[in-house]
Amino acid sequence: MAHLRPRRRLALAVPVVLSLTASLGFLPSAASAVPAVETGTAAQAADAPNLAYVVNTRLDHRTINSVKKAINAAGGTIVVTYEKIGVIVVHSANPDFGPVIRKVHGVQSAGATRTAPLSLASTTDEGAVQYLSKEQAAKTAKASAAAGDSEPLEADQWDLPAIGADKAAKINPGSKSVTVAVIDVGVDDTHPDIAPNFSPSQSANCVGGKADTTYGAWRPVDSGHYHGTHVAGEIAAARNGIGVAGVAPGVKVSGITVAEPDSTQLFYPESVVCAFVFAADHGVEITNNSYYVDPWLYNCMDDPDQRAIVDAVNRAQLYAQSRGTLNVAAAGNSNDDLDSHALVDTSSPDDSTATTRTVDPHECFDVPTQLPGVVTVSSVGVKKAKSYFSSYGKGVIDVAAPGGDALQIPDTPSKNGRILSTLPNNSYGYLQGTSMATPHVAAVAALLKSTHRYVSPAQLQGLLKAEADNPGCPTEPYDTNGDGVVDATCVGGKRVNGFYGFGIVNALRAVK
């Protein structure tokens, strides 16, 4: 886990400025005339910090070329240009770069993607990883053998029978022609449970905004970057008589690294833009997004930097959708009602000094989960009750899935209510969070895609909702610790409600 702080998700009400231009999500142009670019501004601040920017332009080549010249004149260095979506990643030490470039003809939005200087892009798991001990593994293996499970650690995977994934694997484990890309901190493809289903040709390292496809570049830099390997195992750990099984053990999984290699493990916008475009251009059917884009928990449209972040990432994820990719994302672990009208953000910006601010959920957006067409996932425990940490909200949550809950105890050898999966260096361990619920949904989507090969992302999302089982709002007050205080209120009916959306996904129903 990169951050112990919670991750929130705002109401899935597509902002007008996005919905009006949903074909590519472009925002209105920031200027209609060609201003004079001050070529001397770069020299004004030789000692200023070097920051990263996204510059979002119109799509025609003439405009893009003109903007590139203006970028150079304003003291910017171009890192990469994504002409198909009109996004240019830039580095600049000019403190006036943003205001200057926003006045250039053809620039529709532009802003810094971080508040701290560049150095040599936050996950949604709740609490530290719990490694599986040799003693516990031996105990679980014995129980698995007695139950006739195919995998030695399957007896501790309560999440598989909870959505019928154990039975679904016997009918259809998924197609090798379907790939789920894990956009995360890196995936250890040398793990024996991941290696059989890993797709190197659809993997890359996108840190900094430009894809590095050098073999192995997608791997985590150290064992502390374990989040992506855990997610990948939940999706597609092979049924090979080793360790655990994934929900879709027959599909392919790839890794696209977007997290900074240091201890911050931040997910910056330019890295995420690169990941969505790379996934789309390399035939990925589904992306798993168990994070939010740093450094802002909420990106407010009245701030030019945050507005540019929303624009850039939205262009990239909509481009992926246009190429047939379904994007699935976690709802967050703050136990927030995401259908509220105001939320307090105490963690932004998370790359420098955070301040406390109250944000309007209709004007400040969580990226990428609030973007149009993205599937938003809440978490449940073994009892199919909303996880104590999971955010919720009617009209926000699309579907729910097992993400673990330490307070909901399963009848398994370990009695551990978290999710057991793969970790780097041939290890296994438990995590909980909407990070863990999201790959269950991505995997069920992959099973559906294996059968319905030619459905669009929107149709695939519809199938996810149609096969889900909705428990309905609880009849008793939601009090997770029994202190008499209601911890959350579920709004809605049996078909759609704030805790489960359209329901808990069902792998068995997906393959029938």
C-alpha positions in Angstrom: 0.0 0.0 0.0 1.4 3.4 -1.0 -0.8 5.5 1.3 -2.6 4.9 4.6 -4.8 7.9 4.0 -8.4 7.1 2.7 -9.5 7.7 -0.9 -12.8 9.3 -1.7 -15.0 9.2 -4.7 -17.5 11.9 -5.6 -21.0 11.5 -7.0 -21.1 10.1 -10.5 -22.8 13.1 -11.9 -21.0 13.9 -15.1 -20.1 17.6 -15.1 -21.8 19.6 -17.8 -18.5 20.8 -19.2 -17.6 17.1 -19.8 -21.0 15.7 -20.9 -21.3 18.4 -23.6 -18.2 17.1 -25.2 -18.4 13.4 -24.3 -16.9 12.2 -27.6 -13.5 13.2 -26.4 -14.2 15.2 -23.3 -12.6 18.4 -24.5 -13.1 21.5 -22.4 -13.7 24.9 -23.9 -10.8 26.7 -25.3 -8.9 29.0 -23.0 -8.2 31.6 -25.6 -9.5 32.7 -29.0 -6.7 34.9 -30.2 -3.0 34.5 -30.6 -1.2 36.4 -27.8 2.4 37.5 -27.8 4.5 34.8 -26.0 7.1 36.4 -23.8 10.3 34.6 -24.7 12.2 36.0 -21.8 10.1 34.5 -19.1 12.1 31.3 -18.8 15.2 33.3 -17.8 13.3 35.0 -15.0 13.5 32.1 -12.7 16.7 30.1 -13.2 16.3 28.9 -9.6 12.6 28.0 -9.9 11.5 24.4 -9.4 11.1 22.2 -12.4 7.4 21.1 -12.7 5.5 18.8 -15.0 2.5 20.1 -17.0 -0.2 18.9 -19.2 -1.1 21.1 -22.2 -4.4 20.2 -23.8 -5.0 21.4 -27.4 -7.3 21.1 -30.4 -6.5 18.0 -32.5 -5.5 19.4 -35.8 -1.8 19.1 -36.6 -1.3 22.8 -37.4 -2.6 23.8 -34.0 -0.5 21.2 -32.2 2.7 22.3 -34.1 2.0 25.9 -33.3 1.5 25.1 -29.6 4.7 23.1 -29.5 6.6 26.2 -30.7 4.9 28.3 -28.1 5.8 25.8 -25.4 9.5 26.0 -26.3 9.3 29.8 -26.4 7.8 29.9 -22.9 10.6 27.8 -21.4 9.0 24.4 -21.7 10.6 21.1 -22.7 8.2 18.6 -24.4 8.4 15.1 -22.9 5.8 13.4 -25.2 2.9 14.5 -27.4 -0.3 12.4 -27.7 -1.6 13.9 -30.9 -4.6 11.6 -31.0 -6.1 13.2 -27.9 -4.3 16.6 -28.0 -2.3 16.2 -24.8 1.3 17.4 -24.5 3.4 16.5 -21.4 5.8 19.3 -20.6 8.5 20.1 -18.1 9.3 23.7 -17.2 11.1 25.7 -14.5 9.3 28.9 -15.6 6.9 29.9 -12.8 4.8 31.7 -15.4 4.6 28.8 -17.8 1.0 27.9 -17.0 -0.5 31.4 -17.3 1.5 32.1 -20.4 0.7 28.9 -22.3 -3.0 29.1 -21.4 -3.2 32.2 -23.5 -1.9 30.5 -26.6 -4.3 30.0 -29.5 -5.5 26.4 -29.7 -4.7 25.6 -26.0 -8.0 24.5 -24.4 -6.5 23.9 -20.9 -3.1 23.7 -19.3 -1.7 23.3 -15.8 0.8 21.8 -13.5 0.3 18.2 -12.5 2.2 18.5 -9.2 3.0 21.1 -6.6 6.5 19.8 -5.7 9.6 19.8 -7.9 10.3 16.9 -10.1 12.5 14.1 -8.7 14.5 11.2 -10.4 1.6 9.1 -10.1 -2.3 6.4 -4.5 -3.8 3.1 -4.0 -7.0 2.1 -2.3 -6.2 -0.7 0.1 -7.0 -0.2 3.8 -4.3 -1.0 6.3 -0.9 -2.7 5.9 -0.5 -6.1 4.1 -0.6 -9.2 6.2 1.8 -11.8 4.8 0.8 -15.5 4.9 3.1 -17.5 7.2 4.4 -20.9 6.3 2.5 -22.3 9.2 -0.8 -20.8 8.1 -0.1 -21.9 4.5 0.3 -25.5 5.6 -2.9 -25.4 7.6 -4.8 -23.9 4.6 -3.3 -26.4 2.2 -4.6 -29.2 4.4 -8.1 -27.8 4.5 -8.0 -27.1 0.7 -7.0 -30.7 0.0 -9.8 -32.0 2.2 -12.3 -29.8 0.4 -11.1 -31.0 -3.0 -10.0 -27.5 -4.0 -7.5 -27.3 -7.0 -5.3 -24.7 -5.4 -3.4 -25.2 -2.0 -4.6 -21.9 -0.6 -8.1 -21.8 -2.0 -9.7 -22.7 1.4 -8.8 -19.2 2.6 -10.3 -17.5 -0.5 -13.8 -17.0 0.8 -14.3 -14.3 -1.9 -14.4 -16.9 -4.8 -17.5 -18.9 -3.6 -19.0 -15.6 -2.5 -19.5 -14.6 -6.2 -19.6 -18.2 -7.6 -16.1 -17.8 -9.1 -15.0 -21.3 -8.0 -18.0 -22.9 -9.9 -17.6 -20.5 -12.9 -14.0 -21.6 -13.5 -15.3 -25.2 -14.2 -17.6 -23.8 -16.9 -15.5 -21.1 -18.5 -12.3 -19.7 -16.9 -12.1 -17.0 -19.4 -10.5 -16.5 -22.8 -6.8 -16.0 -23.5 -7.9 -13.4 -26.1 -9.1 -11.1 -23.3 -6.6 -9.0 -21.3 -7.1 -7.0 -18.2 -4.4 -4.3 -17.7 -3.5 -3.5 -14.1 -2.7 0.2 -14.0 -0.8 0.3 -10.7 2.6 0.2 -8.9 3.9 -2.6 -11.0 3.2 -6.4 -11.4 5.6 -9.2 -10.6 5.1 -11.3 -13.7 7.7 -13.8 -12.4 5.3 -15.0 -9.7 4.4 -18.6 -10.5 0.7 -17.8 -10.1 0.8 -14.9 -12.5 3.4 -15.9 -15.1 1.2 -18.4 -17.0 -1.4 -15.7 -17.8 0.9 -12.6 -18.1 1.0 -10.6 -21.4 4.4 -8.8 -21.8 3.4 -7.3 -25.1 0.6 -5.3 -23.4 2.7 -4.2 -20.5 4.8 -1.1 -19.9 6.2 1.5 -17.5 4.4 4.8 -18.0 6.0 6.8 -15.1 6.7 10.3 -16.3 4.2 10.1 -19.2 6.1 8.2 -21.8 5.8 4.4 -22.2 8.9 2.3 -21.6 8.3 -1.2 -23.1 11.8 -2.5 -22.1 11.3 -6.1 -21.0 10.5 -6.2 -17.3 10.0 -2.4 -17.0 6.5 -3.1 -15.7 7.8 -4.9 -12.6 7.7 -3.3 -9.1 11.0 -1.7 -8.0 10.9 -3.5 -4.6 8.7 -5.7 -2.4 7.1 -2.5 -0.9 5.4 -1.9 -4.3 3.2 -4.9 -3.8 -0.3 -3.5 -4.6 -0.4 -4.3 -8.3 0.8 -7.9 -7.9 -2.0 -8.5 -5.4 -4.5 -7.0 -7.8 -3.2 -9.0 -10.7 -3.5 -12.3 -8.7 -7.1 -11.5 -7.8 -7.9 -11.2 -11.5 -6.1 -14.0 -13.2 -3.9 -16.2 -10.9 -3.8 -19.5 -12.7 -5.4 -22.7 -11.6 -2.1 -24.6 -11.8 -2.0 -26.3 -8.4 0.1 -23.5 -7.0 -1.1 -21.0 -4.3 -4.3 -19.2 -5.1 -6.8 -18.9 -8.0 -8.0 -15.7 -9.7 -11.7 -14.9 -10.4 -10.9 -15.3 -14.2 -8.0 -17.8 -14.2 -8.1 -18.2 -18.0 -7.8 -14.6 -19.1 -4.6 -12.6 -19.7 -3.3 -9.9 -17.3 -0.8 -7.1 -18.0 0.9 -4.5 -15.9 1.2 -0.8 -16.7 3.2 0.9 -14.0 2.2 4.5 -13.2 3.4 4.9 -9.6 6.5 6.8 -8.7 9.4 4.4 -7.8 10.1 6.1 -4.5 8.3 5.6 -1.2 5.5 8.0 -2.1 4.2 5.8 -4.8 2.2 8.7 -6.2 0.1 8.4 -9.4 0.6 11.6 -11.4 -1.7 12.6 -14.2 0.8 12.4 -17.1 1.6 8.7 -16.1 -2.1 7.8 -16.0 -2.7 9.5 -19.4 0.1 7.4 -20.9 -1.4 4.2 -19.3 -4.9 4.7 -20.8 -3.5 5.5 -24.3 -1.1 2.6 -24.1 -3.8 0.1 -23.0 -6.1 1.3 -25.8 -3.4 1.1 -28.5 -2.3 -2.4 -27.4 -5.7 -4.1 -27.5 -6.5 -4.2 -23.8 -10.2 -4.9 -23.2 -10.4 -3.9 -19.5 -8.3 -1.7 -17.2 -8.3 -2.0 -13.5 -7.8 1.3 -11.6 -7.4 0.9 -7.9 -6.1 4.4 -7.2 -6.9 8.1 -7.5 -4.8 10.5 -9.5 -2.4 12.6 -7.4 -1.8 15.2 -6.1 -5.4 16.3 -5.7 -8.0 14.1 -4.1 -10.6 16.3 -5.7 -9.9 18.3 -8.9 -11.9 21.6 -8.8 -12.9 23.1 -12.2 -12.3 26.7 -11.0 -8.6 25.9 -10.6 -6.7 26.0 -13.9 -4.2 23.3 -12.9 -6.8 20.9 -11.6 -9.1 21.6 -14.5 -6.3 20.6 -16.9 -5.8 17.4 -15.0 -9.4 16.5 -15.4 -9.3 17.3 -19.1 -6.1 15.4 -19.8 -7.1 12.2 -18.0 -10.6 12.3 -19.4 -9.3 12.6 -22.9 -7.2 9.6 -22.4 -9.8 7.4 -20.8 -12.4 8.3 -23.3 -10.0 7.5 -26.1 -9.6 4.1 -24.4 -13.3 3.6 -24.4 -13.5 4.6 -28.1 -11.0 1.8 -28.8 -13.2 -0.7 -27.0 -11.7 -0.6 -23.5 -13.8 -0.7 -20.3 -12.3 1.2 -17.4 -13.1 -0.1 -13.9 -12.2 1.9 -10.7 -12.4 1.8 -6.9 -14.8 4.0 -5.0 -12.5 4.7 -2.0 -12.1 3.8 1.6 -13.4 6.8 3.6 -16.9 5.5 4.3 -18.2 8.7 2.7 -21.6 9.2 1.3 -20.6 10.2 -2.2 -24.1 11.5 -3.0 -23.6 14.3 -0.5 -23.3 18.0 -1.4 -20.1 18.9 0.4 -17.0 16.9 1.5 -13.9 17.9 3.5 -10.6 17.2 1.9 -7.6 17.3 4.3 -5.1 15.5 2.2 -4.5 17.7 -0.9 -2.1 18.4 -2.3 -0.4 15.1 -1.2 3.0 15.8 -2.8 3.7 18.9 -0.7 1.8 20.7 2.2 -1.8 19.6 2.5 -4.5 22.1 3.5 -8.1 21.6 4.7 -10.7 22.6 2.2 -14.4 21.9 1.7 -15.2 20.9 -1.9 -18.5 20.8 -3.8 -18.9 17.3 -5.3 -20.6 18.8 -8.3 -17.6 21.0 -9.2 -14.6 19.1 -7.9 -14.0 15.6 -9.3 -12.2 12.5 -8.2 -10.2 11.2 -11.2 -10.5 8.8 -12.9 -13.5 7.3 -11.1 -15.9 10.2 -11.6 -15.2 10.4 -15.3 -17.9 9.4 -17.7 -18.2 5.7 -18.6 -16.0 4.5 -15.8 -17.4 1.6 -13.6 -17.4 2.6 -9.9 -17.0 -0.2 -7.4 -17.8 -0.4 -3.7 -16.6 -3.2 -1.3 -18.4 -5.9 0.7 -17.2 -8.5 3.2 -18.0 -12.2 3.6 -21.5 -11.4 5.0 -22.2 -9.4 1.8 -22.6 -6.3 4.0 -20.9 -3.1 2.9 -17.3 -3.1 4.2 -16.8 -0.7 7.1 -14.4 1.5 5.1 -16.1 1.5 1.7 -17.5 4.7 0.3 -21.0 4.6 -1.0 -23.8 6.7 -2.5 -26.9 6.3 -4.6 -26.3 7.1 -8.2 -22.5 6.9 -7.6 -21.8 3.2 -7.1 -22.3 1.0 -10.2 -21.7 -2.4 -8.7 -20.1 -4.0 -5.6 -17.7 -6.9 -5.0 -15.7 -8.6 -2.3 -13.0 -6.3 -1.1 -12.6 -7.7 2.4 -13.6 -6.5 5.9 -11.6 -7.5 9.0 -14.8 -7.1 11.0 -16.7 -9.7 9.0 -15.1 -13.1 9.9 -15.3 -16.0 7.4 -15.4 -19.7 8.3 -12.0 -20.3 6.8 -8.8 -21.8 8.2 -7.3 -18.4 8.8 -10.5 -16.7 9.9 -9.2 -13.6 8.0 -11.9 -11.4 6.5 -9.4 -9.7 4.1 -8.6 -10.9 0.5 -5.8 -13.4 0.0 -3.7 -13.0 -3.2 -0.3 -12.9 -4.7 2.6 -10.7 -3.6 6.1 -10.1 -5.1 8.9 -12.6 -4.6 6.6 -15.7 -4.7 4.7 -14.6 -1.6 1.0 -14.4 -0.6 -0.8 -12.1 1.7 -4.0 -10.4 2.8 -5.3 -6.9 1.9 -8.7 -5.2 2.2 -10.0 -2.2 0.4 -12.0 -1.1 -2.6 -8.7 -1.7 -4.3 -9.5 -5.4 -3.8 -13.1 -5.1 -4.8 -12.3 -3.5 -8.1 -10.3 -6.5 -9.6 -13.2 -8.8 -8.8 -15.4 -6.6 -11.0 -12.7 -6.3 -13.7 -12.4 -10.1 -13.7 -16.1 -10.7 -14.0 -16.1 -8.2 -16.9 -13.4 -10.2 -18.5 -15.5 -13.4 -18.2 -18.4 -11.6 -19.8 -16.2 -10.2 -22.5 -14.9 -13.8 -23.2 -18.4 -14.8 -24.1 -19.7 -11.5 -25.6 -16.6 -10.6 -27.7 -18.1 -7.8 -29.7 -19.9 -5.8 -27.1 -18.9 -2.1 -26.6 -17.7 -0.8 -23.2 -21.1 0.6 -22.5 -22.8 -2.7 -23.3 -20.3 -4.6 -21.2 -21.0 -2.3 -18.2 -24.7 -3.0 -18.8 -24.0 -6.7 -18.7 -22.1 -6.3 -15.4 -25.1 -4.6 -13.9 -27.6 -7.1 -15.3 -25.9 -10.1 -13.8 -25.3 -8.6 -10.4 -27.2 -9.7 -7.2 -28.5 -6.9 -5.1 -29.1 -7.7 -1.4 -31.0 -4.4 -1.0 -30.5 -1.9 1.8 -30.0 -3.5 5.2 -33.1 -3.7 7.4 -31.2 -2.9 10.5 -29.2 0.3 11.2 -25.6 0.1 9.8 -23.5 0.0 12.9 -20.2 -1.8 12.2 -18.7 -1.6 15.8 -21.9 -2.0 17.8 -21.6 1.3 19.6 -25.1 2.4 18.8 -24.0 5.0 16.3 -25.2 4.6 12.7 -22.0 4.6 10.5 -23.7 4.9 7.1 -27.2 5.2 5.7 -28.2 3.2 2.6 -30.6 5.0 0.2 -32.5 3.2 -2.5 -34.4 0.1 -3.2 -33.8 -3.6 -4.1 -32.8 -2.8 -7.7 -30.4 0.1 -7.2 -29.1 1.6 -3.9 -26.2 3.5 -2.5 -24.4 0.5 -0.9 -24.3 -1.9 -3.8 -25.3 0.1 -6.9 -27.0 -2.5 -9.1 -25.7 -5.3 -6.9 -22.7 -7.6 -6.1 -21.2 -9.1 -9.3 -21.7 -12.8 -9.9 -19.1 -14.7 -11.8 -21.2 -17.9 -12.2 -24.1 -16.0 -13.7 -21.6 -14.2 -16.0 -20.5 -17.5 -17.7 -23.9 -19.2 -17.9 
